[in-house]
Structures are given as structure tokens and as C-alpha cells.
Amino acid sequence: MNGHVPLPPRMREIGRPRGQAQLAGVLLHGRYLTPEGKVDLAARLGHLDGIRWIVPASDGGSWYPNRFMDPIACNEPFLTQAVAECDKAVEEASEDGSLPPARIVIGGFSQGACIALEYVLRHPGRCGALIVFTGALMDSASRAWDTSARPLAGLRALITGSDVDDWVPERYVREAAQLLADLGADVRLRIYNGRPHAVCDEEVAEARSLIESCLEN
């Protein structure tokens, strides 16, 4: 497959052309944020040689209508549709399976980070690294997970948050990190003091370090 294969609808790409990437990533935007913002984030992550980024767009600027802590039913069918769109982006990033899951990174900010988390919980083993910039578990209060099988063993995860973020309070970020660890993931948790609802330079540096470690293996 070469770089001239057309992208599916509502997807953009940045970095290495299709067929020339050693690693590929999917970046999911936040509520009412644009895919262009994730293209900019990919640029902030640095032009790491060998990486191709896929940036999908939600329909209407939002992946789901209500808050992440609301009952799952309040965000359906949009939540399941968003996970399906993420899966399409992962398939495109993998170049229809040419790149193995260990070479796939999934990341997002805020609402997009929540979708990234939901994706790895519903589709364990589809990626080797997860980057959650200020995200949380969907409706964690009424859900339970079987951690005995450790289905996320081998997954490297970076989860970040802030102690003053009203959109995604710190306790929900910590809860997500703990669940992923219980499910077998190798988790880096970073909480930043006074950081607004945004992606700071320190988070970008942490994410770049995680991505570089994937390229080295």
C-alpha cells in the first residue's frame, strides 16, 4: 500500500506517508475542539521520525452529548458510535494490519481522552500505547471490570490531569489510572498543580518519551 490510498471520510493525517511508517497513532479531539488542534498537538509532540498520525473528526464537534460521569445510557448511541469511529481510525493507522498493535498509539484530550480509554477497555490488545490527556472512565460509578485476566498486560499508558480541573476532577483521573494498572497496564500517572484544562508542555514531553520508547522496541 502506498501513500496515495485515500483516507476514509472525516480523517486527516500528519507525518510519514502510508507505507513508510514504523509507528502510527490516533489522536482524538475534545468536545467542540477541531481536528486541526490535534494536528497541532502531533506537531508539538515533535517530528519523531517514522510516525504517521491519524486524526478523526466527530460528527458535530462532540463525541457524546453529556458528561463522562453520567449513566452510559445518557450518552448512547453516540458513545458506541465514537468507539467505532476510533476503531476505524486504528484500522487506518495499522494500514489494514500491516503495523502490529504494539506499533499503534491511541491518544486524546478531554472528551477524546475518555473515548480513548473506553476504546482500550472495549478492544484490549488493539494498541501498544495509550495517551490520556485529562480523561476519565465513562460512568465508572455503575460499572465493574474483571481484573483477574489482566487483559491490558503489555499496554503502556500515560494518564495526566490537574488538581484544579473542574471538567475532569483529579479523583476521576486517578481512578482511571488505577483501573488500567489493575487490568495489567504499565501506567504513568502525572497530576499537575494549577494546570488549566489544556495540554501543557510537560505533558507533551512525557508523551514524547512514551512514544520514543515504543519506537525503540
C-alpha positions, 0 to 999 in steps of 0.5 A: 500500500502506498501513500496515495490510498485515500483516507476514509471520510472525516480523517486527516493525517500528519507525518510519514506517508502510508507505507513508510511508517514504523509507528502510527497513532490516533489522536482524538479531539475534545468536545467542540475542539477541531481536528486541526488542534490535534494536528497541532498537538502531533506537531508539538509532540515533535517530528519523531521520525517514522510516525504517521498520525491519524486524526478523526473528526466527530460528527458535530464537534462532540463525541457524546452529548453529556458528561463522562460521569453520567449513566452510559445510557445518557450518552448512547448511541453516540458513545458506541458510535465514537468507539467505532469511529476510533476503531476505524481510525486504528484500522487506518493507522495499522494500514489494514494490519500491516503495523502490529498493535504494539506499533499503534498509539491511541491518544486524546484530550478531554472528551477524546481522552475518555473515548480513548480509554473506553476504546482500550477497555472495549478492544484490549490488545488493539494498541501498544500505547495509550495517551490520556490527556485529562480523561476519565472512565465513562460512568465508572460509578455503575460499572465493574471490570474483571481484573483477574485476566489482566487483559491490558498486560503489555499496554503502556499508558500515560494518564495526566490531569490537574488538581484544579480541573473542574471538567475532569476532577483529579479523583476521576483521573486517578481512578482511571489510572488505577483501573488500567494498572489493575487490568495489567497496564504499565501506567504513568500517572502525572497530576499537575498543580494549577494546570488549566484544562489544556495540554501543557508542555510537560505533558507533551514531553512525557508523551514524547518519551512514551512514544520514543520508547515504543519506537525503540522496541 
